[in-house]
Amino acid sequence: MVVQQCDELQMQGIDRVSSTQMGQQIGVPAHTVRKDINCLGEVGDNGSGYDVVKLKKHLEQALGFDEIRNACIVGLGRLGSALMDYEKFLISGFSVVAGFDSSVNRIETIQTRIPVYPAYDMEEVIRREKIELALLAVPAPVAQVTAELLGASGIKGIVNFAPVVIKVSADVQVRNMNVVNELRVLSSLMTLAN
Amino acid sequence: MVVQQCDELQMQGIDRVSSTQMGQQIGVPAHTVRKDINCLGEVGDNGSGYDVVKLKKHLEQALGFDEIRNACIVGLGRLGSALMDYEKFLISGFSVVAGFDSSVNRIETIQTRIPVYPAYDMEEVIRREKIELALLAVPAPVAQVTAELLGASGIKGIVNFAPVVIKVSADVQVRNMNVVNELRVLSSLMTLAN
């Protein structure tokens, strides 16, 4: 969250930020912000706030964001295509180096600067390009089998957009981005608030 | 999570499920599944597992998912359009009744069964159609101002897809779906695992 805030401040040309300002924006007390930042090692706050560039660099190093990690997009329907257009990956430390789809027709017609490959080349390309992360945007019925193939190809982390629970081996991390689940959370918060 | 599993089991035509099976799929112990389910009131588990239809209904009522809530999609670029095509909303208890975009040209050319409106009609349509939830898929620079307008129009919950932190009044709930943040979480898990 704080790294994302630093991104935004940098883009706005702001070079110093206090823990109070950061806390207000994300809705937590200033001391929580300071504690969380200190948790990751010493970073200079001389009483007039943090230097945005230094703070971002510090957090990126502590959390392993300072190396560029290669990612791929699997499934190039509307969602996968939208992800290919997303320009914040590289400035955030991720390089999308491949897209895959099972439809050769789609591979041939898609307009993008990112290299795209047919699904049957997936394992080879992932190994060759040293891809560690996958954005899984395939239809729900093929999500599980595709996730297994990604794990077998050496992928270490999957962001799963398919609206199904996928099961992978213990050395692969999964984060689910499921819009229906988010709507359900909002809906229960609304019910409980009434 | 369990409600989502019930959806999947129903689609596969499976009518009974044990807490062990559910736990295995999502990676938690069976007793945790049982405790969480019991937490929301009494539901019959006669030792041979749960009745999938009854369990889903029970959880939906407890969490307020049994009423259909109206939602809208704000911003109809590639991501917003992909969301409009997503067929699981209605079976999950959400009805997408409107889409909005600031480009009249896009409004006129988009292919969808969902009614679409220019952004300047947003407040009126939200009130008329009793829309409670918004999927915010506008470009980052206009996300904050759009979120404020949604709050002022009576929206109670926002799923924010824009890669910026948005600030809204206390009676509006926000869930962020930010793919870069998910990649960052995976990346730090990978760094910590090494």
Interface residues (C-beta under 8 A of the other chain):
Chain A: M1 V3 Q4 Q5 E8 Q25 I26 L63 G64 F65 R69 A71 G77 R78 L79 S81 A82 L83 D85 Y86 K88 F89 S92 G93 F94 E132 L133 L135 K156 G157 I158 V159 P163 V164 V165 K167 D171 Q173 R175 M177 N178 V179 V180 N181 E182 L183 R184 V185 L186 S187 S188 L189 M190 T191 L192 A193
Chain B: M1 V3 Q4 Q5 E8 Q25 I26 G27 L63 G64 F65 R69 A71 G77 R78 L79 S81 A82 L83 D85 Y86 K88 F89 S92 G93 F94 E132 L133 L135 K156 G157 I158 V159 P163 V164 V165 K167 D171 Q173 R175 M177 N178 V179 V180 N181 E182 L183 R184 V185 L186 S187 S188 L189 M190 T191 L192 A193
